[in-house]
Amino acid sequence: MARIILHQELFDHDTELRREYPVICGVDEAGRGPLAGDVYTAAVILNDNTLINYLNDSKKISEKRRELLYDEIIEKADAYCIATASVQEIDEMNILQATMLAMKRAVKGLGIKPDLALIDGNRLPELDCESRYVIHGDAISASIAAASVLAKVSRDRYMRSLDEKYPQYCFSQHKGYGTKLHYEKLAEYGISDVHRKTFLKKLYD
């Protein structure tokens, strides 16, 4: 018999909110901290009839499980959208504003206007619907947890594609984060056009 792990409290949280806000979307990001690559965001609308086993904060789920959940979320969601802000936008406006822009793009791309957007973290993007932030929201709300999985998996796939174009940086291993290996590769090969220059001012200057 297959083992089932359902974090019911995440779904109960959203069900309670739907009494006042029938259509809720969860919004989360992946890739604010890395030295390279775009920042990814996702917005997801679930409903009261949707339960997804193993759904949780994407950081608490194995990479293999996230890949499986990615397909299930896309199949079961009423709507979803994955959006990005580019390395150029990050360098031009700073990572916070670029993340807010990507979140705005994700919500707008849903094709359905939510009654309430739940944003992981402690800042709110400018949206044309009511919104509220939820600190550690990916461990509290099923909608945010679903968004965290879509954003994380999408960005990891993107970084693996960058690894094929720039194999010298080993992006598939560190996903662009500032690991010892990444800094070693930067010292050896310099900064590429997919690196965030504002994150590497000491090396860039």
C-alpha positions as CSV (number, residue, x, y, z in Angstrom):
1,M,0.0,0.0,0.0
2,A,1.3,3.4,-0.9
3,R,2.3,5.6,2.0
4,I,0.2,8.8,2.2
5,I,1.4,11.9,3.9
6,L,-1.1,14.8,3.8
7,H,-0.3,18.0,5.6
8,Q,-4.0,18.7,6.2
9,E,-3.4,21.9,8.2
10,L,-2.1,23.7,5.1
11,F,-5.4,22.9,3.3
12,D,-7.5,23.8,6.3
13,H,-5.8,27.2,6.5
14,D,-6.9,28.1,2.9
15,T,-10.4,26.5,3.3
16,E,-11.0,28.8,6.3
17,L,-10.0,31.9,4.2
18,R,-12.3,30.9,1.3
19,R,-15.3,31.5,3.5
20,E,-14.6,35.2,2.9
21,Y,-12.5,35.0,-0.2
22,P,-13.7,32.3,-2.5
23,V,-10.8,32.5,-5.0
24,I,-7.4,32.5,-3.3
25,C,-4.0,32.4,-5.0
26,G,-0.8,31.6,-3.3
27,V,2.4,33.3,-4.5
28,D,6.0,32.4,-3.8
29,E,9.5,32.9,-5.3
30,A,12.7,30.9,-5.9
31,G,16.1,32.4,-6.5
32,R,16.4,35.6,-4.6
33,G,19.7,34.8,-3.1
34,P,21.8,33.3,-5.9
35,L,24.6,35.1,-7.7
36,A,23.4,34.1,-11.1
37,G,20.2,33.6,-13.1
38,D,16.7,35.0,-13.2
39,V,14.4,35.0,-10.2
40,Y,11.3,32.8,-10.5
41,T,7.9,33.2,-9.1
42,A,4.7,31.2,-9.3
43,A,1.0,31.9,-8.5
44,V,-1.4,29.0,-7.9
45,I,-5.2,28.8,-7.4
46,L,-6.5,25.6,-5.7
47,N,-10.0,24.9,-4.5
48,D,-11.6,23.1,-1.5
49,N,-11.8,19.8,-3.4
50,T,-8.1,19.7,-4.1
51,L,-5.8,17.7,-1.8
52,I,-2.2,16.9,-2.7
53,N,-0.3,14.4,-0.8
54,Y,3.2,15.4,0.4
55,L,2.6,19.0,-0.5
56,N,4.7,21.2,1.9
57,D,7.3,23.9,1.9
58,S,9.4,23.1,-1.2
59,K,12.6,23.3,0.9
60,K,11.4,20.4,3.0
61,I,10.7,18.1,0.0
62,S,13.3,16.1,-1.9
63,E,14.1,17.1,-5.5
64,K,12.6,13.9,-6.8
65,R,9.4,14.5,-4.8
66,R,9.2,18.1,-6.0
67,E,9.3,17.0,-9.6
68,L,6.4,14.6,-9.0
69,L,4.4,17.3,-7.2
70,Y,5.1,19.8,-10.0
71,D,3.1,17.7,-12.4
72,E,0.3,17.0,-10.0
73,I,-0.1,20.7,-9.0
74,I,-0.3,21.7,-12.7
75,E,-2.9,19.0,-13.3
76,K,-5.1,19.8,-10.3
77,A,-4.8,23.6,-10.0
78,D,-7.7,25.7,-11.2
79,A,-5.1,28.1,-12.5
80,Y,-1.3,28.6,-12.3
81,C,1.3,30.9,-13.8
82,I,5.1,30.8,-13.6
83,A,6.9,34.1,-14.2
84,T,10.4,35.6,-14.0
85,A,12.4,38.7,-13.7
86,S,15.7,38.7,-15.6
87,V,19.2,39.2,-14.5
88,Q,19.2,42.5,-16.2
89,E,16.0,43.6,-14.3
90,I,17.6,42.4,-11.1
91,D,20.7,44.5,-11.7
92,E,18.6,47.6,-12.8
93,M,16.0,47.7,-10.0
94,N,17.5,45.5,-7.2
95,I,16.4,41.9,-6.3
96,L,13.5,42.9,-4.1
97,Q,11.8,45.1,-6.7
98,A,12.6,42.5,-9.4
99,T,10.9,39.8,-7.3
100,M,7.9,42.0,-6.7
101,L,7.7,42.5,-10.5
102,A,7.9,38.8,-11.2
103,M,5.1,38.1,-8.6
104,K,2.9,40.7,-10.2
105,R,3.5,39.0,-13.6
106,A,2.6,35.6,-12.1
107,V,-0.7,36.8,-10.6
108,K,-1.6,38.7,-13.8
109,G,-0.9,35.6,-15.8
110,L,-3.4,33.5,-14.0
111,G,-6.2,34.5,-16.3
112,I,-8.5,34.5,-13.2
113,K,-8.6,37.5,-10.9
114,P,-8.3,36.2,-7.3
115,D,-10.3,37.6,-4.4
116,L,-7.2,37.3,-2.3
117,A,-3.5,36.8,-3.0
118,L,-1.4,35.2,-0.3
119,I,2.3,36.3,-0.6
120,D,5.0,34.3,1.0
121,G,7.4,36.6,3.0
122,N,6.9,40.1,4.5
123,R,6.5,42.3,1.5
124,L,3.6,42.8,-1.0
125,P,3.8,43.4,-4.7
126,E,1.4,45.9,-6.3
127,L,-1.6,43.9,-7.4
128,D,-5.1,44.7,-8.6
129,C,-6.7,42.4,-5.9
130,E,-6.6,42.3,-2.2
131,S,-3.4,40.8,-0.8
132,R,-1.7,39.9,2.4
133,Y,1.7,38.5,3.2
134,V,2.3,35.4,5.2
135,I,5.7,34.9,6.8
136,H,6.9,31.3,6.3
137,G,3.7,31.0,4.2
138,D,4.9,27.9,2.3
139,A,4.7,26.0,5.6
140,I,1.2,27.5,6.4
141,S,-0.8,27.7,3.2
142,A,-1.4,24.9,0.7
143,S,-1.7,27.5,-2.1
144,I,1.6,29.1,-1.2
145,A,3.3,25.7,-0.8
146,A,2.1,24.8,-4.3
147,A,3.5,28.0,-5.7
148,S,6.8,27.3,-3.9
149,V,7.1,23.9,-5.6
150,L,6.4,25.3,-9.1
151,A,8.8,28.2,-8.6
152,K,11.6,26.0,-7.2
153,V,11.3,23.2,-9.8
154,S,11.1,25.7,-12.7
155,R,14.2,27.6,-11.5
156,D,16.2,24.4,-10.9
157,R,15.4,23.3,-14.5
158,Y,16.4,26.7,-15.8
159,M,19.7,26.5,-13.9
160,R,20.4,23.0,-15.4
161,S,19.8,24.5,-18.8
162,L,22.3,27.3,-18.0
163,D,24.7,24.5,-17.0
164,E,24.6,23.2,-20.5
165,K,25.5,26.6,-22.0
166,Y,28.1,27.5,-19.3
167,P,29.4,24.1,-18.1
168,Q,32.5,25.8,-16.6
169,Y,30.4,27.2,-13.7
170,C,28.8,24.0,-12.6
171,F,25.4,25.6,-12.3
172,S,23.5,22.3,-12.0
173,Q,25.4,21.6,-8.7
174,H,24.9,24.9,-6.9
175,K,22.0,26.4,-8.8
176,G,23.8,29.8,-8.8
177,Y,24.2,30.2,-5.0
178,G,27.3,31.5,-3.5
179,T,29.0,28.2,-2.7
180,K,32.7,27.6,-2.4
181,L,32.6,25.8,-5.7
182,H,30.8,28.7,-7.4
183,Y,33.3,31.3,-6.1
184,E,36.2,29.1,-7.3
185,K,34.7,29.0,-10.8
186,L,34.2,32.7,-10.7
187,A,37.8,33.2,-9.8
188,E,38.9,30.9,-12.6
189,Y,36.5,32.1,-15.4
190,G,35.3,35.5,-14.4
191,I,31.7,36.8,-14.5
192,S,29.4,35.7,-17.3
193,D,26.4,37.5,-18.7
194,V,24.0,35.4,-16.6
195,H,25.6,36.5,-13.3
196,R,24.1,39.3,-11.3
197,K,26.7,42.1,-11.5
198,T,25.2,43.9,-8.5
199,F,25.7,40.8,-6.4
200,L,29.4,40.6,-7.4
201,K,30.5,44.2,-7.3
202,K,33.9,43.3,-5.7
203,L,34.7,40.9,-8.5
204,Y,33.1,43.0,-11.2
205,D,35.0,46.2,-10.2
